[in-house]
Every structure is written in C-alpha cells, then in structure tokens.
Amino acid sequence: MSNSVFDAFKPINVVLPYGFGFVGLAATGGLWLNFWQMFLVSKARKASGVKYPQMYASKEEQEKSKEALMFNCVQRAHQNTLENMPMYLTTLFLTGLRYPRLAVGFSSIWLVGRVLYTTGYASGDPSGRVTGAKVGAVGILGLLLSATWSTIAFITETGGKI
C-alpha cells in the first residue's frame, strides 16, 4: 500500500441506492419551480412596466402602482428561491445517496412550501409568504440534518481516512 500524495486521486466506485432516480426527480421539481417562478416574474414585469435591467420597482413606483408592488413581491419570492437552491440541491443529493426516500420526503415538503411561499407573496401582501416559509423550513431543515447525518456516516464507515 502506497502513501503517495496521489492516493487521494484514486477513483472510487459509487453505487447509487435503489430509488435514487426519485431523488433526481425531486431535483427536477426544483428546476420546474424555478421555471414557473421565472414565468410569474416575466408576467408581473410586463404588467408593472418595470424595464430591464432594473431588478425591482422603486419605492415610489411601488407606492403608486399595485402592479409594481406585485412585481416586487413575485421577484423577491423568486430571488429567495434562487438563494436557497444551492442548499436544497446539495442537501437533497447528500441525503439521497444514503436515504433516498427520506430525501424525497423532505424535498416534497420544501417544494410545497416554496409553492405556498410564492403564491402567498405574489398576492401582493408580503405577509402572505409566511405559511410557505414555515412549511419550507421544515423541509430544508430536515434535508440539512439528514445530509449532515449521511456525511458523518460516510466518514465513519471509512474509518475517517481521507
């Protein structure tokens, strides 16, 4: 057995657990969520008259126009999802490598939460997002905890060797 610096670059075989395809489907659900939100933002932008490259309607525009307020709300809902997407996908796949059913379950909760968050926020009342935020938090926290557990288990199974 060599202790070469290059030992770290030796390939390892990865066997995906039965049912891992559903983890991929859950990830695709996140992409469809993003696509749907992009559509909502585009529609709200057109209705509000906010021109590119402006990200949001100004405070003055928002106070004068309900459409501008609604655009800001749906734009913020989409932006918040984009901020969360890296954590969602990372924790989904890390959990899914060990516990695909658990990953899909928590993912489903997060996705439902994001839909509720988006529809609530897109109503033009920023407080409408709260229920969806709470539901989504259960899903993402479940994914975060289970991803942490999964990675610790992977490390301990190999004796902690790098």
Kinemage of the C-alpha trace (Angstrom):
@kinemage 1
@onewidth
@group {chain A} dominant
@subgroup {mainchain}
@vectorlist {calphas} color= white
{ca met a 1} P 0.000 0.000 0.000
{ca ser a 2} L 1.429 3.307 -1.105
{ca asn a 3} L 1.267 6.531 0.871
{ca ser a 4} L 1.766 8.650 -2.209
{ca val a 5} L 0.264 12.111 -2.451
{ca phe a 6} L -1.607 10.813 -5.466
{ca asp a 7} L -3.503 8.196 -3.426
{ca ala a 8} L -6.153 10.848 -2.802
{ca phe a 9} L -6.867 10.863 -6.536
{ca lys a 10} L -7.616 7.167 -6.851
{ca pro a 11} L -11.109 6.585 -8.179
{ca ile a 12} L -13.778 5.056 -6.015
{ca asn a 13} L -16.842 3.161 -7.110
{ca val a 14} L -20.133 4.745 -6.194
{ca val a 15} L -23.203 2.567 -6.062
{ca leu a 16} L -26.383 4.587 -6.048
{ca pro a 17} L -29.096 3.244 -3.780
{ca tyr a 18} L -32.263 1.729 -5.150
{ca gly a 19} L -34.743 4.537 -5.714
{ca phe a 20} L -32.118 7.229 -6.312
{ca gly a 21} L -33.883 8.133 -9.554
{ca phe a 22} L -36.622 9.682 -7.435
{ca val a 23} L -34.004 11.967 -5.898
{ca gly a 24} L -33.215 13.152 -9.424
{ca leu a 25} L -36.923 13.676 -9.991
{ca ala a 26} L -37.109 15.761 -6.797
{ca ala a 27} L -34.183 17.866 -8.037
{ca thr a 28} L -36.019 18.338 -11.320
{ca gly a 29} L -39.003 19.526 -9.287
{ca gly a 30} L -36.813 22.353 -8.015
{ca leu a 31} L -35.922 23.269 -11.582
{ca trp a 32} L -39.593 23.310 -12.587
{ca leu a 33} L -40.310 25.515 -9.573
{ca asn a 34} L -37.667 27.946 -10.819
{ca phe a 35} L -39.118 27.866 -14.342
{ca trp a 36} L -42.634 28.596 -13.032
{ca gln a 37} L -41.326 31.488 -10.921
{ca met a 38} L -39.474 32.914 -13.936
{ca phe a 39} L -42.772 32.912 -15.819
{ca leu a 40} L -44.524 34.708 -12.929
{ca val a 41} L -41.770 37.333 -12.748
{ca ser a 42} L -41.902 37.930 -16.500
{ca lys a 43} L -45.680 38.305 -16.436
{ca ala a 44} L -45.554 40.679 -13.436
{ca arg a 45} L -42.732 42.706 -15.019
{ca lys a 46} L -44.805 43.232 -18.145
{ca ala a 47} L -47.900 44.234 -16.132
{ca ser a 48} L -45.906 46.668 -13.976
{ca gly a 49} L -43.921 48.263 -16.793
{ca val a 50} L -40.622 47.844 -14.918
{ca lys a 51} L -37.968 47.797 -17.634
{ca tyr a 52} L -34.815 45.710 -17.834
{ca pro a 53} L -32.206 45.749 -16.339
{ca gln a 54} L -33.980 47.149 -13.273
{ca met a 55} L -34.354 44.318 -10.738
{ca tyr a 56} L -37.193 45.866 -8.729
{ca ala a 57} L -39.690 48.698 -8.963
{ca ser a 58} L -38.596 51.729 -6.956
{ca lys a 59} L -40.318 52.561 -3.695
{ca glu a 60} L -42.108 55.438 -5.436
{ca glu a 61} L -43.306 53.177 -8.270
{ca gln a 62} L -44.440 50.591 -5.760
{ca glu a 63} L -46.454 53.157 -3.773
{ca lys a 64} L -48.204 54.410 -6.928
{ca ser a 65} L -48.945 51.087 -8.580
{ca lys a 66} L -50.329 47.818 -7.250
{ca glu a 67} L -48.738 46.070 -10.252
{ca ala a 68} L -45.310 47.407 -9.239
{ca leu a 69} L -45.817 46.107 -5.691
{ca met a 70} L -46.897 42.720 -7.032
{ca phe a 71} L -43.863 42.633 -9.315
{ca asn a 72} L -41.567 43.328 -6.356
{ca cys a 73} L -43.243 40.586 -4.336
{ca val a 74} L -43.029 37.898 -7.013
{ca gln a 75} L -39.484 38.972 -7.930
{ca arg a 76} L -38.464 38.670 -4.277
{ca ala a 77} L -40.087 35.233 -3.980
{ca his a 78} L -38.099 34.060 -6.995
{ca gln a 79} L -34.875 35.613 -5.722
{ca asn a 80} L -35.353 33.932 -2.342
{ca thr a 81} L -35.776 30.560 -4.040
{ca leu a 82} L -32.572 31.131 -6.018
{ca glu a 83} L -30.786 31.956 -2.755
{ca asn a 84} L -31.981 28.647 -1.292
{ca met a 85} L -31.472 26.442 -4.360
{ca pro a 86} L -27.776 25.562 -3.733
{ca met a 87} L -28.545 24.383 -0.192
{ca tyr a 88} L -31.623 22.497 -1.409
{ca leu a 89} L -29.816 20.620 -4.183
{ca thr a 90} L -26.701 19.885 -2.121
{ca thr a 91} L -28.606 18.545 0.876
{ca leu a 92} L -31.014 16.647 -1.374
{ca phe a 93} L -28.208 14.746 -3.106
{ca leu a 94} L -26.146 14.167 0.044
{ca thr a 95} L -29.182 12.767 1.837
{ca gly a 96} L -30.312 10.856 -1.244
{ca leu a 97} L -27.041 8.936 -1.502
{ca arg a 98} L -27.891 7.209 1.754
{ca tyr a 99} L -31.611 7.714 2.348
{ca pro a 100} L -33.383 8.376 -0.970
{ca arg a 101} L -36.910 8.077 0.449
{ca leu a 102} L -36.146 10.497 3.261
{ca ala a 103} L -34.578 12.904 0.762
{ca val a 104} L -37.639 12.791 -1.477
{ca gly a 105} L -39.962 13.230 1.500
{ca phe a 106} L -38.201 16.321 2.824
{ca ser a 107} L -37.814 17.621 -0.718
{ca ser a 108} L -41.550 17.332 -1.284
{ca ile a 109} L -42.197 19.336 1.868
{ca trp a 110} L -39.732 22.020 0.726
{ca leu a 111} L -41.251 22.190 -2.760
{ca val a 112} L -44.805 22.503 -1.427
{ca gly a 113} L -43.545 25.193 0.943
{ca arg a 114} L -41.951 27.096 -1.938
{ca val a 115} L -45.177 26.986 -3.960
{ca leu a 116} L -47.136 28.284 -0.950
{ca tyr a 117} L -44.440 30.907 -0.335
{ca thr a 118} L -44.572 32.070 -3.943
{ca thr a 119} L -48.350 32.195 -4.257
{ca gly a 120} L -48.655 33.903 -0.883
{ca tyr a 121} L -46.024 36.508 -1.716
{ca ala a 122} L -47.321 37.003 -5.269
{ca ser a 123} L -50.672 38.078 -3.841
{ca gly a 124} L -49.093 41.485 -3.251
{ca asp a 125} L -49.156 41.076 0.519
{ca pro a 126} L -45.625 40.275 1.735
{ca ser a 127} L -47.005 38.607 4.871
{ca gly a 128} L -48.660 36.029 2.601
{ca arg a 129} L -45.321 34.268 2.318
{ca val a 130} L -45.147 33.259 5.989
{ca thr a 131} L -47.054 29.944 5.840
{ca gly a 132} L -44.979 28.771 2.896
{ca ala a 133} L -41.785 29.868 4.625
{ca lys a 134} L -42.670 27.784 7.679
{ca val a 135} L -43.552 24.697 5.626
{ca gly a 136} L -40.406 25.080 3.515
{ca ala a 137} L -38.271 25.487 6.638
{ca val a 138} L -39.383 22.051 7.852
{ca gly a 139} L -38.298 20.519 4.541
{ca ile a 140} L -34.930 22.249 4.271
{ca leu a 141} L -34.093 21.702 7.941
{ca gly a 142} L -34.909 18.010 7.518
{ca leu a 143} L -32.636 17.857 4.486
{ca leu a 144} L -29.850 19.722 6.285
{ca leu a 145} L -29.955 17.439 9.327
{ca ser a 146} L -30.174 14.249 7.274
{ca ala a 147} L -27.384 15.394 4.924
{ca thr a 148} L -25.191 16.064 7.961
{ca trp a 149} L -26.013 12.620 9.352
{ca ser a 150} L -25.339 10.982 5.976
{ca thr a 151} L -21.941 12.589 5.507
{ca ile a 152} L -20.858 11.752 9.060
{ca ala a 153} L -21.882 8.139 8.418
{ca phe a 154} L -19.851 8.061 5.191
{ca ile a 155} L -16.803 9.326 7.085
{ca thr a 156} L -17.146 6.883 9.973
{ca glu a 157} L -17.653 3.937 7.597
{ca thr a 158} L -14.258 4.610 6.056
{ca gly a 159} L -12.580 4.964 9.425
{ca gly a 160} L -12.210 8.692 8.907
{ca lys a 161} L -9.492 8.256 6.273
{ca ile a 162} L -9.027 10.846 3.581
